[in-house]
């Protein structure tokens, strides 16, 4: 049993293999937080953790409990208006306008395992991995609304999953103004706040700042989790590194507007809230209805940030990602976008397909421009039927030709979008998001479909599903190239408009759910302009994501490193593209581009028909090498060694280690080559210190201890033919000696 309950004392002790989470029922009936951190022994009570003393000038619960002052208490799901002036986890508005709530504990339910949520992406325990779920049932004495706080313990990955569900059993509607998925009150504020921020083409860069008094937060109001901030964050002790120290990781299984906040109060305690952004949110909780928050992920370790990333990655693969693909090797693909853009026809594409087949590439992905009369980005979104001049014999004919070569086939869609120049817009202008009285704001010449409408979901499902079936697709690339503006639905009433952004993402999830169930063997990849919805909500349906539209190998070092803190490499689409790079004009060697892209789901994004025989032979070698080591690259235990965010960032290194520690591959990347530089060594991680290894098939044998603590000598990089010695990459292939 992972959850120990003392029913007499209303004490709940949740244990994973290495951590403890302890909560209790406080004297006012609300739930209180006692402890979260390294595993503690089970005791009958924890009086030491619940000590209180009276402070002057503060509100008290009542005169009989002078030391019970909400402003001083660690709570599980706090309200506003009863003496706690920190940000609340939720807020209800009663019909009379009062926003005061008094939720008191009633009882609990304890069950084995973990079930999925209805209508939302969610964690699960299909393999009976010792998960256990506690639900604490509370009731508001004022309104009669009920609240269920759910806690699932996944012991072997040291993960807790939290969510909240409101139910209105009364005959009177109330308004839900805010509803966090998780609250965590920590007893001090000596933490660094690690966030992963950026913009299009430079997503998820690591920023680390020490907590300060007041509120610090990351959020999105874009209708998507966004390029600008990611819903994953870390709180780490100041001395925590990749290899040692304590850290909490928090993530949200959600793809819409979110807010992660940390509030440091006057007593230097920290309140953490994770969930739907309370701005631009409201929900009419009508009689007999429920509101379920998305799930939040919480994990702790005292063994450094690499360990935190690894246990989260292992958890996602076991308990979030579609089991069909969770451990399935991803195919090596080639995408025609940067090779052709909109300028293609069937025969031009088949030239690329045949060349790719000859190189050993396993899948061809047809990108934007195959539908309607789309020859540029101003038209045809929503018209999901074949562009006849480009495919005179139809899409099925083209798909059959690709499959006849033994290759898999993928196709690009942007289901959520619509062009004004489209048959769909002319037929259904009311399906567009936006106030009809307002001037609508286009982005990339396109507008957004109202995904709150069931008829929109039905239309998209019918069109997309028929294309998937007709072409026998193996893969779908689901793009989303703009955020929400004029967030308004003509379908919803005035009192429901604040529900729109959440209902929108629920509609997206519904479409994903229907398509993935109708086509269970099709691999879906999430692509939101590359990284605009790189979140766990998407990963539930689409086991991999296009990490960034920026394919420059140098920029990808920061993007992929930052992403690795919260997500495993099997989730990261990583491609080799042409030089000069399309995003920044940088020229790097094909070897460097490949060595970066290997540490993800490898693909190619360039016109191979224009490459030299020597370049084609190099790609053929890269493909063969990746095929040999693919499972290790995609599913090996990932270690960050040298961070691009540390020091001058000139050297980045990372590696993957097999579960049995019998093999490993490390990559070392140097931006600038310095003259007469000092000697350099490369240190490895994750090996068995007692085993003997070879590196790059050299005759010398090394102990794991030597490779990890003494390191390998790294010779000076020599100029390559046609390239400078800058932007170099080296791979270290490590094998245990039998």
N, C-alpha and C positions, 0 to 999 in steps of 0.2 A: 504494500500500500504506500502510495506517495503522499497521501493527504491524511494527516493525523488530526482527529477532532476530539476536543474535550467538550462534550455537550453541556456538562454542568457549568463550566466556566465560559462557555461560548468562545472557545479558543480554537483557531484553525492554523495548523502548521503544515505548509506545503513544501515538500522536499523534492529536489532533483538529486542527481548523483553527487553534485558538489555545492548546491546552494540551498538556502532556507528562505521562505517567505512566510511571515507570521502576521496574522491579523486577528482582531478580536471585536466583540461587541462592546461599545462604550456605555457608560451609565445612562446616556440619553437615547440609547437604542440605535445610534448610527454605528457604522463600521469604522474601526480605527486601525491604523498601520503601526505595527510594532517593530518589524525588522525585515530587511532584505539584504542578503549578502552571502558570505561563506556559510557552508552548512553548519548548523548547530544541532546538538543532541535534543531529542524530544524531552520536554519537561511537563509536569502537571500544570504549571503556571509560570509566567514570566513577569513577576512583580517588578523586577529591576527595569524592564523595558517599558513599563507603563506608569512610572513615577511621575507625579505632578506636584507643582507648588504654586501657590497663589501669587499673582503679580498685580500691582496696583494699576488702576485706570483702565481696566479691561472689562468687557461684558462677560458675565457668567451665565451658565445655563439656567440656574435658579439659585435662590438664596441657600438652599440646602446643600449645594455643591460649590462652595466659594472658589475651590481650586480648579473647577471644570470650566475652563475658559477657551472657547473654540479657537481663538487666534493663536493659542499656544500648542494646539493638538495636531498630531499627524493623523490624517484621515484617509479613507479609502475612496470616497466619492463625495466631495464636499459640495454643499449648497452655499448660496449667498443670502445674507439677511438675518443670520442668527449669531452674529458676533465674530465670524471669520471673514476678514476683509480681503483675503487673497482671492485670486481668480477662482471661480467655482468650476466644478466638473460639468455641471448642468444648470439649466434654469427653466422653470415652468412658469407660465403666466396663467392665472386663474381667470374665469369669466369676469370677476370684479376688478381685474387689473393687478391684483396682488401677485408678487413674484417670490413669496416666501413658501418654502417647503419644509416638511418635517418627516423625512423618510426614516422609518425605524425598522430594525431587523425583525422578521417574523419567524423564519425557519430556513432550512437548507435542504438541498438535494445533492447526493453524491452518486456518481455513476462511473462505471469503467468506460474507457475509450473517449472518443471525441467525434461528434457528428458534424457534418457540414451545415452551414446556414442556408436558409432559403433565400434566393435572390441576390446573394452576395458571395463573392469569392471568400473562401474560408479554409482554415486548416482542417486536417482530418487524421484519423488513426486507423487506416484500413488494414494495416499489417499487425495490429494488436501489439504495439510497441510500448506497452505498460503505461499508456496515458490514462489520466484520471481527471474527471471534471467535477468541480464544486460550483454550485449555483446558490448564492445567498439571496433569499427572497426578502424584499423590503416593501413597506407600504407607507404612503404619505397620509398622515393623520388629517390633513386639511382637505385634500382633493379626493382621496381614495385611490389615486393612481398607484399602480404597482411597479416595482423596479426589480429586475433580476440582474445581479452582477455575476458574470461567469468567469471562472478561473480554470483553465486546463493546464495540467502539469505534464510536460514531456520530459521525463527524467533524464534520459540518456543524452539529450542534446542541451540540457540545462536551460530549457526554455519554458516560459509561462506565456499563455495566450489569454488576453483579457477582452471582454466586451460587455456592453450594457444593453438591456432590452426594457423599454417602457411599455406598459400595457394599461389601457384605460377601460376598466370594467364598469364605469359609471354611465350615467345618461347625459352627462355634460361634457362638452368638448373643452380641452385645454390646449394651450400653445406651448410647444417645446422650442425654446429659444437657443438652446445650446445642449450638446450631448457628447461629451468626450468618450473615447473608447477606453482610456486608461488614465488613472491618476496615480502618481507615486510621490509620496512625501518623504524626503530624505532628511536626516537629522543635522546635516551640515551643508556647507556650500563650497567646500574645498575641492572643486572639480573644474576640469577644462571641458568646454563645450565644443564638440567636434561636429561640424556641419559640412555638407557637400553641395557646394553652390557653383553657379556659373551662368552660362547662357547658351544659346544655340551654338554648336560647334566647339564649345569648351565646357562641357557639362561635368558636374560632380568633382570639382577641385576641392581638396581638403583645406578647411580653415579651422584653426584651433585657437580658442580664446578662453581665458579664465573667467569663471562666473563672477559677476559683479552684482551689487545690490540693485533690485528692481527687476524688470521683466526683460528677458531676451528670448527671441522666438524666430522660427522659420515658418514660412507659410506659402500658400498659393491661393489666389482668387481668380485663376485663369480657366477654371473648369477642368483642369488637368493637374496632375502632380507637378509637371513643369520641368523645363530645362534649368530654370533659375534656382530652384531649391528642390532637394529630394526629401521625401518624408522619413528618411532614415537619419538618426542622430546617435551620438555617443556622448556619455558623460564619463570622463576618465580622471583619475587622480593625476595631479601635475607631473608625477614622476613615472607615469605609465608610458611604456613604449610598446613596440610591436611584440616584444619578447617577455615583458614582465610588467606586473602592476595590475590594479583593479580598474574595471570598466563596466558600465551598463550600456547595452545596445538596445535601442527602441526603434521599432518600425511599424508601419501601418499598412494593412492589407486593403488598400484603397487607391483609386486613380483620379479622384476629383479634388475639389478644394480641401485643403488640410491645414492644420496648424499644430506645430510642436512647440511648446513653450516651457521655459524654466523661470520661475519667479523666486528670487532670493529676498526674504523678508528681513525685518529689522533685527531678528534673532539669528540671522545667518543660517536659516534652514531653507531647503529648496523644495518647491512644489513643481512637479513635472506633469504636464497635461499633453496628451496625444489624441488627435481625433479629427473629425470634420471641422473645418474652419467655422467658428460661430458667426463670423461676419458673412452677410449675404446668405444666411441660413435661418429657416424657421419651419416648423412642422405642425400642422393641425392634427392633434391627436384626438380624433373623433371617438365617440363612444364605441367600445368594442374593438378598437384597432390597436395595433402595436407599432412601435418604432424600434428597429434593431440597429445599433451602431456597427460600423465595420470592426473587425478584430484588430487588436494591437499586439505586437510581439515584444516580449521583454526577456532579455537574457543578461546574465552576469558572469564574470570570470575574474579571478585574481591572477591569471597567467598571461596577461598581455593582449594586445589588440589582434595579433595573428590568431590566437586561440578563440577570441570572440568571433572573428570572421568565420573561422572554420566551423564552430558549433552552429552558427546561424546558417551557413551554407549546407551543412549536413541536415539540419532541420528542414530547410526548404525542399531539398531533394526528397526527403522521406515523407513530409507531411503537408506540402503545399502544391508542388508541381504535379501536373497530370501524370499519374503513375505509368501510363503508356510510354511516356518520353523521359521520365525522371532519370533513368540511367541508360537511356539509349543514345548511342553515339550519333552526333549530328553530322549530316552530310556536308561534304565540301561542295560549295556552289559557286557559280558565276552569275552575276547580275549584269544585265545589259545597260543599266541607266547611264553610267559615266562613259560607256562605249558609244552609245547611239543617241542618248536623250530621246526626243520624239521622232527622230529621223530614221525610221526603219520600215522594213516590210518582211514578209515571211522568209524570203530567200536570203536577205541580208542576215537575219537572225540565224538561219540554219548554217550559214558559214561559220558563225561564232560557235554554235552548238557542236558542229563537227570538229572544230579545232579543240574545243574544250574536252570533248570525248577522247580525242587522241592524246590529250595531256593527262588523262586520268581523273578529271573533274567529274563529280558524280551527279550534279543537279544543275539545270538551267532555270533561272528565275527571270521571267518576263516582267518588266517594270512598267511604269506609267506610259500610256499612249495607245493601248491595244483596243480601246472601247470607243463607242460613239463616233464623233468625228474629231477626236482629240489629236491635234497636231501641235498644240502649245498648251500652256496652263490656264487659258482663259475660257475653256469650254468643256462640256460633256460630263463633268462629275455628276453621278447619279444615273447616267445612261449606261447600265452595265450589260451592253450587248456589243457584238464584235464590230470593230472598225473594218468594214468590208474592203475598202481599197488596200489596206495593209495585209489582210488575210482573205483573199478572194475565195479560198476553199473552206473558210471557216476555222474556228479555233480548235475544233476537235481534230481536224486534219493536221494542223500544226502539232498538237499534243501527241498524236499518234506517231508522227515522224520523230519527235524527241524520244518517246518511250521505245521506239523501234531500235534505237541505238543503245538501249540498256540504261539510259539516263533517267533520273527523276525530273519532275517538272514542277515549278512553282509559278505563282501569279500574284501580281500587285493589285490591291484594292484600296480605295479610300472611302469606306462605307458611310462615314458620318458626314460627308461633305456634299455640296451641290453647287453647280455653276449656274449663273443666270442664263447663260446660253446652253440650255439643255432641254430635252423633251420633258424631263421630270419637273423642272421649274415651271415650264409653261403649263403643265397639267396641274401642279399642286404648289402654287406660290405660298399657300398658307402653311406648308410644311417647313418653311424656313424659320429659324430662330430669330426673334427680334420683334420689338414693338412696331406695328405697322404705321404708327404715327411718327416714329423716329426715323432719322436718317441712318440707314444701316452702314456699318463699317466693314468693308471687305478686307480680306487679307489673302495675299497670293491669288487675287481675283476670284475668291470663292467664299461661300457662305456655309452655314452649318445647318444640318437637318435636325429637326426637333425629335430627339430620341425618346421623349416622353410619350410620344404617340404610338399606340399599338399598331396602327396601320402602317407607320414608317418601318417598324421592326419587321412586320409581315412582308412588306415590299422588298426590303433589303435581303431578308432571309431567302425569299423565293428566287430573286435574281442571282444572288451569290451562290446559293446551293446548286442551282441548275448549272452554272458555269463549272463549279467544282466537279460535279458528276460528269458533265459532258467531256471535260478535258482529262478526267481521271487524275486530278491534281494530287500531288504528294505534299504540297507546301503552299501556304498562303502568307503573303507579306501584307499586314494590315497597317496602313499608314493613317496619320492624323496630323495635318500640316498647319493647323491654326487653332488658336484658343477662342473661347467664347467672348463675344461682345454683345451688348444689348440683350442680356440674359432674360428672355421673356418668351413664354409659350402662349400662343393663342388658344390652346386647349385648356389651360389652367385658369381658375378663377382668380380674382384679385387677392383673396386671402391665401392663395397657394403659390404665389410667384416666388416667395423665398424658398420654396421647396424645389424650384426648377433645377438648379445645378446638381442636386443630389438625385433627383428623378432622372435627369439626363444620363448620369453615369450608371444608374440602375438599368436604363434602357440599353446602354452599350453592353453591360454585362449580360443582359438577357439575350441579345443577339449573339454574342460570343458563345453563350451556353448552348443555344439552339444549334449553332453551326458545328461546334465541337462534338456535340452528341450525335448529330446527323452524319458527321464525317470523322469518326473517332481515330482513324489512322492518318489523318492529315496533320502535319506539323504546322502550327501557327507561329508566326513571328510578329511581335509587336514592334511597330516602327512609327513613332510620333515625331516626324522630322528628325529622327535619330536621337533618342534619349529624352523626348519630351514627356513620356509616360513610362519611365523606367522604374516600375514600382511593383509591389507584390500582388496588387489587384490584377494587373495585366499578366503577371507570371503564372497565376493560377490557370489561366486559359491558354496563354502563349508561353511555352517553356523557355523561349529565348527572345531577346530584344535586340534591335539594331542600336548599338551602344551610343553612337553619335554619327551625325552626317560628316564629321571631320575624320577623314581616313588618313591624314598625314601621320606617319609613324611617330614623329617627335611629339606632336600634340596628343597622340593616343597614349603615350606613356603616363601622362597625368590623368587622362580620362579613365583609362583602364585601372590604374592604381587606385584612384579615388573610388571608383565603382567597387573595387574588390573589398573594401572595408565592410560593405553591407550586402554584397551579392557574389555568388560563386561564378567562376569563369565559364561554366557551361551555359549561363544565361546571357553571355556577351557575344553578340555578333561582331566579328573582327575581320576586316577585309584588306586585301592588298589592292591598291589603286595605282593609277598612272602617275608619272611625274612629267613636268612640274605638277605638284599637287593641285587639285581643282579648288581647294578651299583657301590655301595660302601661298601657292606657287613654289613651295619648297621642293628641292631635289634631294632624294635619298636613294640609296642603292636598293635594288630588288631584294638583296639578302637582308637588309635591315627591315624593310617593310614586311617581309615574311617572318622574321624572327619576333616581331611585335605581334603580328596577327596570329601566330601559332597559339598564343595563350588566350584562346577563346574559341569561338566557332568559326573556323577558317572559311573565307570566301574570297573571290576575286571580283573586282569592280573596274574593269578596263577593257580596251579593245585588243584582244589577243591576236586578231588578224593583222594588226599593224606592228607586231613585235618582231624582233630579229630572231633568227634561229637559235642564237646563243641564249637569248632571254627565254624563249620557249622551252629550251632544254632545262634552264634553271627552274622554271615553274614546274615542269614535270618532276624534277628532283624534289622540289618543295612538297608537292602533292604526295609523292611516294613516302617522303619522310614523315609527313603529318599523318598519313594513313597508318604507318607503323606505330606511331606514338599517340594516336588520336585520343584513346581512352585516358591516357595519363594526362594529356594536355587539358581535356575537358572535365575530368572528374578526379584528378589527383588532388591531394591536399596542398592548398596554395599558401605560399609563404612570401611575404614582402621582406626584402633584405635591405636594399638601399632605396630611400624614398626620393622621388623627384620634388617633393615638397620640403625637403630638409636641406639645410646649408645652401650651396649655390645651385643645387639640383643638377649638376653636370653628369652625375652617374645615377642611373636607376638600375636596380636588379631585383629579380623575383624568381620564384621557381615553383615547380610542382613535384610532389613526392608521392610514390605509390603507397597504398595502404599497408603493404607488407614491408615497406622501406627497402625493397629490393632494387628499385630504380628511381631515378629522378632526372629532371631536366631543369637547368637554371639558365636564365637569360640575363646578360649584362649589356647595358646600353650607355654609350658615352656620347654626349652632345658635341663637345668641342675637344679637339686634340691639342694639347698644350706642348710647346717645345721643351725639351730637356726636363720632362716631368719627373717627379719622384716615383720610386717604385710603388706599384699598386698590387693589392691582393684582393681576391674575391672569396668571401666567406659564404659557406652554404648552410642550410638549416634543415631540420627535420629528419636527418639520417640517424641510423642506429650507431651510437658511438663505438660499439664493440665489433661491428662488422667491417669487412674489408671491401673496398670499392676500387674500380677503375674510372678514369675520367677521359672521355673522348677516345676510348680504346688505347690510351697510352699504356706502355708496358709497366709503368710504376704503379704500385698498389698503395692505397691510402686507407687508414682507418677513418671511420665516420667522425671520430673525435678530432682527427687532424684536419679534415675538410671543414668542420664547423668552427674550430677554435684557432687553428693556424692559418687556414685558408690556402688558396691557390695563387701562385704568382701569375700576374696578368702582364704579358709583354706589351710594349708600346704598339699602338695601332699604326699599321703602314698604309700609305695611300693605295686606293684601289684603282684599277684601270677605268678611267673616265669619271671618277668621283674623287672628291676630297676625302681626307681621313676623318672629317667630322661626321657626326651622325652614324657612328659605327655600332655594330652589334656582335656579340659573341654568345654562342650556346655551349653549355657544359652538360654533356650527356653522361650521367652517372649510373654505373651498374655494379651491383654487388658481385663479388667473386664467390663462385659456388665452392 
